Amino acid sequence: MILPPVVDSVGAACAHVLMTADPTAKLMAARAAARTWRLGKLARRFDAVMPDRPARPETPLLLPPNQMPKRGKIGSERARIAMLHALAHIEFVAIDLAFDLIGRFGAEFPRAFVDDWMRVGADEAMHFALLDRRLKQLGSHYGALPAHDGLWQAAGETAHDAMARLAIVPMVLEARALDITPATIERFEGAGDKRSAFMLQRIMTDEIRHVAAGTIWFGHATNRAGVDPANHYQILVKRHFRGALKPPFNDSARAKAGLTREFYAALAE
């Protein structure tokens, strides 16, 4: 897929991804934007307004988190499909989060910021494709089940502040995935679904890099502002994150991403 002729800037490419509703078309638009940027064919202009909410397909039905059906134990295929569907939705929203970050805040950072988050956006598109393919192998597809609508709240809550966005999305939400994914992999392996387990391990490896990108650019922003990174992170999480940071933490994976305990230990519930 190539981008439409009118999409000749970073801002326009990001807005195009966000306003593409169809899942397959969105992941293709994300890949095209990342590739076109990498080839030097997008001007580093942030000349498009990012929407308050991205376009969404008719399915899945979006529900508040407290209204989501219970998934049950992963030992059953039905429960494994429900878990994979939930993860596919997270990756689908993560595509928009990456490109919104670029289009909304890229002008505040060096060119390398766009390099990093274009790669992240392309990764999220690949993750969604892997999960949707696995769902189809199991006789389902993305959109077949409800999904919760809480993920985009983090984008709305932090739309005014790049440091807040970096603190909440990669350094809280994606870091949380590092904590819970190993146990999820073990449950899939225990159910004999090694194909899904291997796929989740591959995704987790990428997510470490995504958390690292968030930590690096958060450090860049706090250094520029003259504030202590760990202390300012804690201030922003208390102000903008709706929930608590719950242990146990995957300290080793977080440390690989540069997110050391000095950031989050004091916030643990």
N, C-alpha and C positions, 0 to 999 in steps of 0.2 A: 504494500500500500504506500502511496505517496500522499503528501499533504496537499490540500487544495491550493491553487495558485495564490490566493489572497493571504495565505498563511506563510508569511516570509520573515516573521520575527519570533523571538522567544515568547513574548507575551501572547501573540496570536496563536502560537502552537499550543501553549498551555490552556488557553481558553477553549480551543478546539477540542482538546481532550476532555475537559470538564463538561462541555456542552454536548458531548456524544453520549447518547443514552444506551444504545445497544451494546451488550457486553463484548461481543466479538469485534464490533467496530471500534469500541473504546480501546481494547488492548492493541488493535492494529494502529490506531492513531497514536497511542503512547510509544509503540515501537518506532513508528515513522518519525515522530518528533525527536526521539533520542538519536536515531540514525542521522537525520537531517542536521541536527546540531553537531554531531560528531564529525560530519563531513564538511562543516563550516558553511552550510547553506542557509543558516538562520541568523539574521542580524540580532545582535545583543541589545534589543530594544524591548522595553517592558511597556508596551503601548496598548494593552488591552486590559479592561476591567475584569477581574475574576468574579464569577457569580457567587452570590451568597450560598446557593446550594447547587450542586452539579445536577445535570440531567440524569434521570433514573429510568430504567426500563419498567414496563408494567408489572413484571414479576422479578424478584420475589416480593411478596407482601411484607411491608416494613412495620414492625410492631415495637412498642416500648420493651426494653429488656425484661421487665417484670411480667410481661404477658407472653413471653416465648414459651413454647411447649417444652416439656422435659425431654431430654435426649435418651435417657436410660443408659445402661451399661454397654460399653463398646464391644462386648462379646457378641452382640447380635449385629447382623449386617445392617439392619435398619438404623441402629444407633451409630454405627460407623458412617453411614451415609449422612446422617444428621450432623455429625461432627465435621465431616469433610465439607458439607454445605456451609456450615457456619464459618469455617476457615476460608472457603472460597469467597464468601461475602466480605470478610475482613480484607482479603487481598484486593478485591474489586474496589472497595472504598480507598484502600491504600494507594491505588493508582492515582485517584483524584487528589489525595493528600499530598503526594509528591509533587504533582504538577501545580497545584495551588500554591505550595511553598515557593516554587520557582517563580511563578507569575506574579505572586503577591509581594514577595520580599527580595527577589533576585537582584534588584537594582541597588540594594543596600550592601551587597557583598561582592568580592572579586569574581572574576570569570570562573574560577575553579569551583565555586559554589554551584553554578549551573551544571558544570561537568559532573559533579558528584550526584546531584539530585536527579539529573536526567538518567544516570545509570540506575539509581534507585527506582525511578519510575518504570524503566524498562524491566527491571527485576520483578517488580510487583505484577506487571502484566504477564510475565512468564510464569510466576507463581499461580496467578489466577488460571492461566491456560492449563497448567499441570493438574490443578485441583478439579477443574471442570471436566477435563479428559478422564480423570479417575472416576468422577461421579457417573459419567456416561458408561464407563466400563462396568460399573455396578448397577446399571439400569436406571440411573437418575440423571439429573442435570441441574445446573445453577438456575434458580427460580422455581424449582419444584417444591420448595419448603419456605416457610416464612423466615425472615431475618430481622435482627434487631436494628433499630435506627439510632442507636446511641453513639456510634463512632464519629459521625460528622459533627456532633456537638463540640468536640474538641477543636475542630477547625473554626467554628463560629465563636467559641470562647476566646480564641487566641488570634483572631483575624487582624487585630490592631498592633501586634507586637511580635517581631521575629523571634526574640529570645524566648518568649512564652510559648510560641509554636514549637520551637526546637526542644524546649524542656518537656512539654506535655506529650507530643506525638512520638518522636523517636526515643526520648529518654525516659518516658514513663510507659506509654502504650506498647511500643515495640520491645522495650526492655522486659515488660511483663511476659511477652511471648517467649523470651529466652528462659524465663523461670518455669513456665508450665509445659513447654513443648517436649522436653525429655520424658516426662511422665506420660504424655500423650503417645509418644513413640513407643514406649514400653507397653502400653495398653494395646496398641495396634499389633505389635509383635506377639503379645500374649494371645491375641485373637487369631493369630495365623495370617494376618494381612501384612506380609512383609513388603509388598509393593507400595502400599500407602506409607508404611513406616519409613522406607528408604526415601520416598518423596519428601516427607516431612523433615527428615534429617538434612536433605539438600536445601530446603527452604530455610531451616534454622541457621545453616552456615551463612547464607546470604544476609539474614537478619542481623547477625553480629556486625557485618559491615555497615548495615543501615544505622544501627545504634551508634557505631563508631563515627559515622558521618555527622550524626546529630551532635555527638559529644564534641567533636573537633570544631564544628561551626558555632556551637554554643560557647566554647572557649574563646574562639575568635571574637565573637560579639561582646562577651563580658570583658575581655581584655581591652577592646576598643572603648568600652564604656567605663573602664576603670573600677570594676566591681569584682568581688571574689566569686569565682564560678560556683563552688559548692554552696556557699551561703545564698547566692542569688537564685540558684536552682531551687533551693528549699522554699524561699519566699514565693517564687512563681508557682510551684506545685501547690502550696497551701492556698494560694489565691485562685488558681484556675482549674485545678483537678477536682472533679466531683467524685470523691471516693477516698479510699485509704490505700497506701502502699502496703501490701500484705506479704509477709514472709511465708514460706521460705524463698530466698532469693538464690538465683544461680550465679553466685559470686564470681566463679571462674569465667563464665561466658561474658558477664558484664565487664569484668576486668579486661578481657580481650578487646572489648569495645572502648576501653578507656573510662568506663563508668564505674568508678571505684566507690567503696563503701562510704567514703566521706560525703558523697552526694546524698545517698538515700537512707543510710542507717538511722539517722535521727528522725526520719519521717515514718519509719516502720510502725505499723499498728500494734 
